[in-house]
């Protein structure tokens, strides 16, 4: 079936070339017909012009003859009367026999001759003698003749043109008549001198006979060219059939080899016993970028494109070139455009009658397979890190809650103590903040961090931290911020986006120890599915944040690994390897994606793509978002049930709430919380519960309490990851929630707003 389809293409190919030849031959014939018809028409016009000139010469000869005779006397008849415009005193004579004669001058003679011709011919030539200083009204020139007479005064020697006379086409030729000695006898009184142009003679030859002759000639041309076209087409058809038969024979002999080499998706080649390439499949160009000609002209190219780190493996593989078998290997190559590709390499010997003829090599492109393996490995690393973060988040955040909480209370109580004590407490808080950021970084990377997303302005975020960025990068690095004039709002956690920018700025600073330039740019984009599919993202509108430095750059071999957790190229003790993995996690959590471009000695550019928000953006102002109420304004009254299984956190909450004026009932687990609510339901104003507790979790406790008092207000707290909290039904129902570690001010503001 394949052979049949292949053979069926050959007549189509030959037919296509035959059509090209037929089209070319047809064009040649048409051009020849047009050219010959054009030339025939030109010749017709020229023949008529020649006839008009001949008539002019004949008429001029008659004129000169009669002028030399000083005119001719003819008998006066009814048709021939004396010329009233002739002033010669000898114009009229009477013979001795009494016969009256009158003198006819040259012009009068010519006029009489052409009157006779016009009576005898259906299409006679027309002769007119015209002058701008005429004596006889018949010599008045028409517009065309007047135009010609004026041109004679400017030096023209002849004018000719085809015009209509009485609705019929005529070739008109007008030539000047110069004054001669014999002319002065009649025209001297007009001021003429010998040599002056006295007027002109106009000859008009009818074109109808010429056009008839031209039509016959054109018909002959058309018929002869049609004959030539038919003969040519027949020859092309016969020639094409012969060529088709020859092509069919050649194609059938080459089909098997062609099919084998071109249909193979793998890169195949044959190396002879002298290690010279005798065959290279066309698929080499698709895989390597180099053509068959490149490989045949440079026998070392198959070795040169192997990645430097893989050449030892390849050389070992071919160390015994004549071995019957070789093990399969995988290695990288550098393509013509500089990209790396992975190949699976298989080769075997070629023998004919026990004679070794070289090796047949088959290389398969397994780059996508390797990439998928790397992505799977990366996903496994991220999942492992997510499990690690989720496992430590609860206990670690509980400890941080107690540490930060009690340190904050102690800071308030010792507000008036000496400076050394206040500094020590601040150091505890600072260290706790760093510990919290480390946990948040792990959660962000694993995409389990709880986000506080809203519709925000990326430009406002950049503007808000610009001064901080200048302090982070130092004075020896120039900061340039170029934000696009138009902006799409994004649905994001502004704090996390700030952390992304600060992390990238810190990395840029480390890459420019001697100073340089950090450029931050934004632009609006609309990405199609072809582009976003490479990053497993959705098509649509995006804001792109670009951060470029002029630092040392990132080595190509390291670039694919920079977002992996704990991967770092910095010196020991100067990097945790979580900075870029945190950035990666945050951007993924925002359903965006990130690219990195780098060149050694030139610099690095990170491009972050954030999807546009579908919500409405309202600029509430940075000052309002960061403003806090004084502590005295957060004091309140009422009884609060606190259910927390971690003793340190439970004690911190009890001490903190009581210091702000509230009464506290503490419960150690879910069942204890239900029991104490029953006992004190009349005076409890709200409940604060950990989401995950022994015996009954916070949501179960809340559902029971709500049956007793549907209007009871509840605030949930947890240090677990987002997926666990979601599974407990907290997020879906829109219940009030604060994540650990707890901030006193945030906690008290939330309680104050809930108990009014």
C-alpha positions in Angstrom: 0.0 0.0 0.0 2.9 2.4 0.9 4.7 1.5 -2.4 1.4 2.1 -4.3 0.9 5.5 -2.7 4.6 6.4 -3.4 4.3 5.4 -7.0 1.1 7.3 -7.4 2.9 10.5 -6.5 5.2 10.2 -9.5 2.6 11.0 -12.2 1.5 13.9 -10.0 5.1 15.2 -9.9 5.6 14.7 -13.7 2.1 16.2 -14.4 3.0 19.3 -12.3 6.2 19.9 -14.3 4.2 19.2 -17.6 1.8 21.8 -16.5 4.7 24.2 -15.9 6.0 23.5 -19.5 2.5 23.8 -21.0 2.0 27.1 -19.2 5.4 28.4 -20.3 4.8 27.4 -23.9 1.3 29.0 -23.8 2.8 32.2 -22.5 5.5 32.2 -25.2 2.8 31.7 -27.9 0.6 34.5 -26.5 3.6 36.9 -26.3 4.6 36.0 -29.9 1.0 36.6 -31.1 0.8 39.9 -29.3 4.2 41.0 -30.6 3.5 40.0 -34.2 0.1 41.7 -34.1 1.7 44.8 -32.7 4.4 44.8 -35.4 1.8 44.3 -38.1 -0.1 47.2 -36.9 3.0 49.4 -36.8 3.8 48.3 -40.4 0.2 49.1 -41.5 0.6 52.6 -40.1 4.0 53.0 -41.7 2.7 51.8 -45.2 -0.1 54.4 -45.1 2.4 57.1 -44.1 4.7 56.0 -47.0 1.8 56.2 -49.4 0.9 59.7 -48.2 4.5 60.8 -48.6 4.5 59.3 -52.1 1.3 61.2 -53.0 3.0 64.3 -51.6 6.0 63.8 -53.8 3.9 63.3 -56.9 1.8 66.4 -56.1 5.0 68.4 -55.5 6.3 67.3 -58.9 3.1 68.5 -60.7 3.4 71.8 -58.8 7.0 72.3 -59.7 6.3 71.4 -63.4 3.5 73.9 -63.7 5.4 76.5 -61.8 8.3 76.2 -64.1 6.0 76.8 -67.0 4.5 79.9 -65.3 1.2 78.1 -65.3 -0.9 76.5 -68.0 -3.6 78.1 -70.2 -6.8 76.1 -70.6 -10.0 76.9 -72.4 -12.7 78.6 -70.3 -15.7 76.3 -69.8 -18.7 76.1 -67.5 -16.6 74.1 -65.0 -13.3 75.9 -65.5 -13.6 79.6 -64.8 -10.8 82.2 -64.4 -9.1 82.2 -61.0 -10.4 85.3 -59.3 -7.5 85.2 -56.8 -4.8 85.3 -59.5 -3.5 88.8 -60.0 -1.4 88.1 -63.2 -2.3 90.7 -66.0 -2.0 87.9 -68.6 -4.5 85.7 -66.8 -7.0 85.7 -69.6 -6.3 85.4 -73.4 -8.3 85.1 -76.6 -6.9 83.1 -79.5 -6.9 84.4 -83.1 -9.7 82.0 -83.6 -11.7 83.7 -80.9 -11.3 81.0 -78.2 -11.1 82.2 -74.6 -8.2 80.9 -72.5 -7.4 81.3 -68.7 -4.2 80.8 -66.8 -4.2 78.0 -64.2 -1.5 78.3 -61.5 0.0 75.2 -59.8 -2.4 75.1 -56.8 -5.4 75.4 -59.1 -4.1 72.6 -61.3 -3.6 70.2 -58.3 -7.1 71.0 -56.9 -8.6 70.2 -60.3 -6.7 66.9 -60.6 -7.8 65.7 -57.1 -11.4 66.7 -57.8 -11.3 64.4 -60.8 -9.7 61.6 -58.6 -12.4 62.0 -55.9 -15.1 61.5 -58.5 -13.6 58.3 -59.9 -12.5 56.6 -56.6 -14.7 55.5 -53.6 -11.8 56.2 -51.1 -9.6 58.7 -52.8 -6.6 60.4 -51.3 -7.2 64.0 -50.4 -4.8 66.8 -51.3 -5.1 70.2 -49.7 -2.8 73.2 -50.0 -3.2 75.4 -46.9 -1.7 78.6 -45.6 -1.9 80.9 -42.6 -1.8 83.8 -45.1 -4.4 82.4 -47.5 -5.9 84.2 -50.6 -8.5 81.6 -51.5 -10.9 80.6 -48.7 -10.4 77.0 -49.7 -6.8 77.3 -48.5 -8.0 78.0 -44.9 -6.4 75.3 -42.6 -8.4 73.2 -40.2 -7.3 72.9 -36.5 -5.0 69.9 -37.2 -3.4 71.7 -40.2 -3.1 74.9 -38.3 -1.2 73.2 -35.5 1.1 71.7 -38.1 1.8 75.0 -39.9 2.7 76.6 -36.5 5.1 73.8 -35.8 6.8 74.4 -39.2 7.6 77.9 -38.0 9.5 76.2 -35.0 11.6 74.0 -37.3 9.4 70.9 -37.7 9.8 69.2 -41.2 6.7 67.0 -41.1 3.7 66.0 -39.0 1.6 62.9 -39.4 -1.3 61.3 -37.5 -4.3 59.1 -38.0 -7.5 61.1 -37.6 -11.1 60.8 -38.7 -12.4 62.6 -41.7 -16.2 62.4 -42.2 -16.2 59.6 -39.7 -13.6 57.5 -41.5 -9.9 56.9 -40.5 -7.2 58.6 -42.6 -3.5 58.8 -42.4 -2.7 62.6 -42.6 0.7 63.9 -43.6 1.4 67.6 -43.7 4.7 69.0 -45.1 5.8 72.6 -45.6 5.8 74.4 -48.9 8.7 76.9 -49.4 8.6 80.0 -51.5 10.5 79.7 -54.8 11.3 82.3 -57.5 8.3 81.3 -59.6 6.0 81.8 -56.6 6.9 85.5 -56.3 5.0 86.3 -59.4 1.7 85.8 -57.6 2.7 86.1 -54.0 5.4 88.8 -53.8 2.8 91.3 -52.7 2.2 89.2 -49.5 5.8 89.9 -48.4 7.2 86.4 -49.1 10.9 85.9 -50.0 12.6 83.0 -51.6 13.0 80.2 -48.9 10.1 81.4 -46.7 7.5 78.8 -45.7 4.4 80.0 -47.5 2.2 77.2 -46.2 1.9 73.4 -46.4 0.5 70.6 -48.5 -1.8 68.2 -46.6 -2.2 64.6 -47.9 -4.8 62.3 -46.4 -4.8 58.6 -47.3 -7.8 56.4 -46.3 -6.9 53.6 -43.8 -9.8 51.3 -44.5 -7.9 49.2 -47.2 -4.9 49.0 -44.9 -6.9 47.9 -41.9 -8.5 45.1 -44.1 -5.1 43.9 -45.1 -3.9 44.1 -41.5 -6.9 42.0 -40.3 -6.1 39.3 -42.9 -2.4 39.3 -41.8 -3.4 39.1 -38.1 -5.7 36.2 -38.8 -2.9 34.3 -40.5 -0.6 35.0 -37.5 -3.2 33.7 -35.1 -3.9 30.5 -37.1 -0.2 29.8 -37.5 0.5 30.3 -33.8 -2.4 28.1 -32.8 -0.9 25.4 -35.0 2.5 25.9 -33.3 0.9 25.8 -29.9 -0.9 22.5 -30.6 2.4 21.0 -32.0 4.3 22.2 -28.9 1.7 20.8 -26.4 1.7 17.5 -28.2 5.5 17.4 -28.0 5.4 18.2 -24.2 2.9 15.5 -23.5 4.9 12.9 -25.3 8.1 14.0 -23.6 6.4 14.0 -20.2 5.2 10.5 -20.7 8.7 9.3 -21.5 10.2 11.1 -18.5 7.4 9.7 -16.3 8.3 6.1 -17.3 12.0 6.8 -16.6 11.2 8.4 -13.3 9.0 5.4 -12.3 11.8 3.0 -13.0 14.3 5.1 -11.0 11.8 5.7 -8.1 11.0 2.0 -7.8 14.7 1.1 -7.5 15.3 3.8 -4.8 12.0 3.4 -2.9 13.0 0.8 -0.4 16.2 2.7 0.7 14.4 6.0 0.7 11.6 4.7 2.8 14.0 3.1 5.3 16.1 6.3 5.7 13.5 9.0 5.6 10.6 7.4 7.5 12.8 6.5 10.4 12.4 8.9 13.3 15.8 8.0 14.7 19.1 9.4 13.5 20.8 6.6 11.5 24.2 6.5 9.9 26.8 4.0 8.6 30.5 4.3 9.5 32.8 2.1 7.3 35.8 0.2 8.5 38.0 3.4 8.1 35.5 5.2 10.3 34.3 7.3 7.4 30.6 8.2 7.1 29.1 6.5 4.0 25.5 7.1 4.8 23.6 9.7 6.9 19.8 9.7 7.3 18.0 13.0 6.7 16.7 12.8 10.3 20.1 14.0 11.5 19.1 17.6 10.7 15.9 17.4 12.8 17.8 16.0 15.8 21.1 17.8 15.6 20.5 20.9 13.4 23.3 19.8 11.1 22.6 18.6 7.5 23.7 15.4 5.8 26.3 17.6 3.9 27.7 18.9 7.2 28.4 15.4 8.4 29.8 14.0 5.2 32.2 17.0 4.7 33.4 16.8 8.3 33.9 13.2 9.5 34.7 14.4 13.0 31.4 16.2 13.5 29.7 13.2 15.0 32.3 13.3 17.8 32.6 17.1 18.0 28.8 17.5 18.9 29.0 15.2 21.9 28.9 17.1 25.2 32.4 17.5 26.7 31.3 15.7 29.8 30.1 12.7 27.8 33.0 12.2 25.4 34.9 9.8 27.7 31.8 7.5 27.8 31.5 7.6 24.0 35.2 7.0 23.4 35.2 4.0 25.8 32.1 2.7 24.0 34.0 2.7 20.6 37.4 1.6 21.9 37.0 -1.8 20.3 35.4 -0.7 17.0 35.4 -4.2 15.4 33.7 -5.9 18.4 30.6 -7.9 17.4 28.4 -6.1 19.9 28.4 -2.9 21.9 26.4 -2.0 24.9 23.7 0.6 24.6 24.6 4.0 26.1 23.0 7.4 26.7 24.8 10.7 26.3 24.2 14.4 25.6 25.0 16.3 22.4 25.2 20.0 21.6 23.0 20.9 18.7 23.8 23.5 16.1 21.8 26.1 17.8 23.6 25.5 21.2 20.9 23.4 22.9 21.5 20.2 24.8 19.8 16.9 23.8 19.9 13.4 25.2 20.4 10.5 22.8 20.0 6.8 23.3 22.8 5.2 21.2 22.7 1.7 19.7 25.2 0.4 17.2 26.0 -3.0 15.6 28.6 -4.4 13.1 27.9 -4.8 9.4 29.3 -8.0 7.8 29.1 -9.4 4.3 30.5 -12.9 3.8 32.5 -12.5 7.1 34.0 -9.3 5.9 33.6 -6.3 8.2 32.2 -3.2 6.5 31.8 -0.9 9.5 29.0 -0.2 12.0 25.4 0.8 11.7 24.4 3.4 14.3 21.0 4.4 15.5 20.5 7.4 17.8 17.1 8.1 19.4 16.2 11.5 20.8 15.2 10.9 24.4 15.4 14.5 25.6 11.6 14.7 26.4 11.9 11.4 28.3 14.8 12.8 30.3 13.0 16.1 30.9 10.0 14.2 32.2 12.2 12.2 34.5 13.8 15.4 35.8 10.3 17.0 36.3 9.2 13.8 38.2 12.3 14.0 40.4 11.7 17.7 41.0 8.1 17.0 41.9 9.1 14.3 44.3 11.6 16.7 45.9 8.9 19.3 46.3 6.4 16.8 47.6 9.0 15.5 50.1 9.7 19.1 51.2 6.0 19.7 51.5 5.5 16.7 53.7 8.5 17.8 55.8 7.0 21.3 56.1 3.6 20.0 57.0 5.0 17.7 59.6 6.9 20.4 61.4 4.5 23.3 60.9 2.1 22.5 63.7 4.6 21.9 66.5 7.1 24.5 65.3 4.4 27.3 65.0 3.0 26.4 68.4 6.5 26.9 69.9 6.9 30.2 68.0 3.5 31.4 69.2 4.5 30.9 72.8 8.0 32.4 72.3 6.8 35.5 70.3 3.7 35.9 72.5 5.5 35.8 75.9 8.4 37.9 74.5 5.9 40.5 73.3 4.2 40.6 76.7 7.5 40.8 78.5 8.5 43.6 76.2 5.3 45.5 77.2 5.9 44.9 80.9 9.5 45.9 80.8 8.9 48.9 78.6 10.6 51.2 81.2 13.5 48.8 82.0 17.0 49.5 81.0 18.0 49.5 77.3 20.1 46.3 77.6 17.0 44.3 78.7 14.9 45.7 75.9 17.5 44.9 73.3 17.8 41.3 74.6 14.0 40.9 74.3 14.1 42.4 70.8 16.8 39.9 69.8 14.4 37.1 70.9 11.6 38.6 68.8 13.9 39.1 65.8 15.2 35.5 66.0 11.6 34.2 66.2 10.6 36.3 63.2 13.4 34.7 61.2 12.4 31.2 62.3 8.8 32.0 61.2 10.0 33.2 57.8 12.0 29.9 57.4 8.8 27.9 58.1 6.8 30.2 55.8 9.5 29.7 53.1 9.2 26.0 53.3 5.4 26.2 53.1 5.5 28.6 50.2 7.8 26.3 48.3 5.6 23.3 48.8 2.6 25.5 47.9 0.9 24.9 51.2 1.3 28.3 52.7 -1.9 30.1 53.6 -2.2 33.2 51.4 -4.0 36.4 52.0 -4.9 37.2 48.5 -6.7 40.2 47.2 -6.9 42.3 44.0 -3.8 44.4 44.2 -1.5 46.7 42.1 1.9 45.2 41.2 3.1 48.8 40.6 2.0 49.8 44.2 3.9 46.8 45.6 7.1 47.8 43.8 6.6 51.4 44.8 6.1 50.4 48.4 9.3 48.5 48.8 11.5 50.6 46.4 13.3 52.4 49.3 13.8 49.1 51.1 15.3 47.7 47.9 17.8 50.5 47.7 18.9 49.8 51.2 19.2 46.0 50.5 21.3 46.3 47.3 23.5 49.2 48.6 24.7 52.4 47.1 27.2 50.8 44.6 24.3 49.2 42.7 22.0 51.4 40.6 18.3 50.6 40.8 16.2 51.4 37.7 12.4 50.9 37.9 10.5 51.0 34.6 6.8 50.3 35.0 4.5 50.1 32.0 1.9 53.0 31.7 -1.0 50.6 31.6 -1.5 48.0 34.3 -3.6 44.9 34.9 -4.5 44.3 38.6 -3.4 40.9 40.0 -5.0 38.6 42.6 -2.1 38.1 44.9 -0.7 38.1 48.5 1.1 41.4 48.4 3.4 40.4 51.3 4.6 37.3 49.5 5.1 39.2 46.2 7.3 41.6 48.2 9.3 38.7 49.5 9.8 37.4 46.0 11.1 40.8 44.9 13.4 41.1 47.9 14.8 37.6 47.5 15.6 38.2 43.8 17.1 41.6 44.7 19.3 40.0 47.4 20.5 37.4 44.9 21.3 40.2 42.3 23.3 42.0 45.0 25.4 38.9 45.7 26.0 38.5 41.9 27.4 42.1 41.7 30.0 42.4 44.5 31.7 45.3 42.6 28.5 47.1 41.8 26.3 47.2 38.8 22.7 47.8 37.8 19.5 46.2 38.9 16.6 46.9 36.5 12.9 46.2 37.5 10.4 46.3 34.7 6.7 45.5 34.2 4.6 44.9 31.1 1.2 43.7 30.2 0.9 40.5 28.1 -1.8 38.4 26.6 -0.4 34.8 26.3 -1.8 32.1 24.1 -2.1 28.4 24.9 0.9 27.5 22.9 3.2 29.6 25.2 1.5 28.8 28.5 1.3 25.0 27.8 5.1 24.8 28.3 4.6 25.9 31.9 1.3 24.1 32.6 -0.4 27.5 33.0 -3.7 29.0 31.6 -3.8 31.3 28.6 -5.0 34.9 29.1 -3.9 38.2 30.4 -0.8 38.5 32.5 1.4 41.0 34.3 5.1 40.3 33.7 7.6 41.4 36.3 11.2 41.4 35.0 14.3 41.7 37.2 17.7 42.0 35.5 21.1 42.4 36.9 24.6 43.0 35.3 26.3 40.5 37.6 28.4 37.4 37.0 25.6 35.3 35.6 24.7 31.7 36.2 26.5 28.8 34.5 24.4 26.9 31.9 24.9 23.6 33.7 23.5 25.1 36.9 20.6 27.0 35.3 18.1 24.0 35.2 18.6 23.4 38.9 18.4 26.9 40.5 14.8 26.4 41.7 15.5 23.1 43.4 15.4 23.1 47.2 18.7 23.4 48.9 20.6 23.9 45.6 23.0 26.8 45.9 26.2 27.9 44.1 27.2 30.3 47.0 30.0 29.6 49.3 29.3 27.4 52.4 27.5 29.4 55.1 26.3 32.1 52.7 23.2 30.5 51.3 20.5 28.0 52.4 19.4 27.1 48.9 15.8 28.0 49.7 15.7 31.6 48.3 14.8 30.7 44.7 12.8 27.7 45.7 10.7 30.0 47.9 10.3 32.3 44.9 9.3 29.4 42.7 6.8 28.1 45.2 5.1 31.5 45.8 4.7 32.1 42.0 3.3 28.6 41.5 0.9 29.2 44.4 -0.3 32.3 42.6 -0.9 30.1 39.4 1.9 32.0 37.6 5.3 30.8 36.3 8.9 32.0 36.2 11.7 31.9 33.7 15.4 32.5 34.1 17.8 33.7 31.5 21.5 34.1 32.2 24.9 34.5 30.5 28.3 34.3 32.2 29.8 37.8 32.7 26.7 39.5 31.3 24.0 39.0 33.9 20.8 37.3 34.8 17.1 38.1 34.1 14.2 36.6 35.9 10.8 37.0 34.3 7.7 36.4 36.5 4.3 35.9 34.9 1.3 36.6 37.2 -2.3 36.1 35.9 -4.6 39.1 36.0 -7.3 39.3 38.6 -10.9 39.2 37.5 -11.9 41.3 40.5 -12.1 45.1 40.9 -9.0 46.8 42.3 -9.5 49.5 45.0 -6.4 51.4 46.1 -6.9 51.8 49.9 -3.5 53.2 50.4 -0.4 51.7 52.0 -0.7 53.8 55.2 -4.2 52.5 55.9 -3.1 48.9 55.4 -0.2 49.2 57.8 -1.8 51.3 60.5 -2.5 49.7 63.8 -4.7 50.8 66.7 -3.1 51.6 70.1 -3.2 48.9 72.7 -5.6 50.7 74.9 -8.2 50.7 72.0 -8.0 46.9 71.9 -9.0 46.3 75.5 -12.4 44.7 76.0 -14.8 42.8 78.3 -16.4 39.4 78.3 -15.6 35.8 78.7 -13.8 33.8 76.1 -13.5 30.0 75.9 -10.0 29.0 74.7 -9.6 25.4 73.5 -5.9 24.6 72.7 -4.2 21.2 73.3 -0.7 22.8 73.4 -0.1 23.9 77.0 2.3 26.7 76.2 0.0 28.2 73.6 -3.0 27.8 75.9 -1.1 29.6 78.7 0.0 32.4 76.4 -3.6 32.9 75.1 -5.0 33.0 78.7 -2.3 35.4 79.9 -2.7 37.7 76.9 -6.5 37.9 76.9 -6.6 38.5 80.6 -4.0 41.3 80.2 -6.4 43.0 77.7 -9.4 42.8 80.1 -11.1 39.6 79.1 -12.1 36.6 81.3 -10.7 33.3 80.1 -12.0 29.7 80.4 -9.3 27.3 79.2 -9.9 23.8 77.7 -7.2 21.2 76.9 -9.1 19.2 74.2 -12.3 19.0 72.2 -14.4 17.2 74.8 -13.1 19.5 77.6 -14.2 22.5 75.5 -17.7 21.1 75.0 -18.1 20.4 78.8 -16.9 23.8 79.8 -19.1 25.5 77.3 -22.2 23.7 78.7 -21.2 24.8 82.2 -20.6 28.5 81.2 -22.8 28.9 78.1 -24.7 31.9 79.6 -21.6 34.0 80.1 -19.3 33.0 77.2 -19.1 35.7 74.5 -16.9 33.8 72.0 -14.7 30.7 71.6 -11.1 30.5 70.3 -10.3 26.9 69.1 -7.4 25.1 67.6 -8.4 23.4 64.4 -6.7 20.1 65.3 -7.2 18.9 68.8 -7.4 15.5 70.6 -10.8 13.7 71.1 -12.7 16.3 68.9 -11.3 18.8 66.5 -12.2 22.4 66.5 -14.8 22.1 63.7 -16.6 19.3 65.5 -16.7 21.3 68.7 -18.0 24.3 66.8 -20.8 22.3 65.2 -22.0 21.2 68.7 -21.7 24.6 70.2 -23.7 26.1 67.3 -26.6 23.8 68.0 -26.7 25.1 71.6 -26.1 28.8 70.5 -26.4 29.5 66.7 -25.1 33.0 67.2 -21.9 32.0 69.0 -18.9 33.7 67.5 -15.8 31.4 66.9 -12.2 32.1 65.9 -10.1 29.2 64.7 -6.3 29.0 65.0 -3.8 26.5 63.5 -0.2 25.9 62.6 -1.1 23.1 60.1 -0.8 23.5 56.3 -3.6 24.7 54.1 -4.6 21.3 52.8 -5.2 20.0 56.3 -7.2 23.0 57.3 -9.3 22.8 54.1 -10.0 19.2 54.8 -11.5 20.1 58.2 -14.1 22.4 56.5 -12.8 25.7 57.8 -12.0 27.4 54.5 -15.2 26.3 52.7 -17.6 27.8 55.3 -15.8 31.1 55.4 -15.1 30.9 59.2 -12.8 33.3 60.9 -9.2 32.0 61.0 -5.7 33.1 62.1 -2.6 31.1 61.3 0.2 30.5 63.8 2.5 31.9 65.0 0.0 34.3 66.4 0.6 38.1 66.5 -0.9 39.8 69.6 -2.0 42.9 67.7 -3.6 40.9 64.9 -5.3 38.5 67.4 -6.7 41.4 69.6 -7.9 43.3 66.6 -9.8 40.2 65.3 -11.4 39.6 68.8 -12.3 43.3 69.1 -14.0 43.3 65.8 -15.9 40.1 66.6 -17.1 41.2 70.1 -18.8 44.5 69.8 
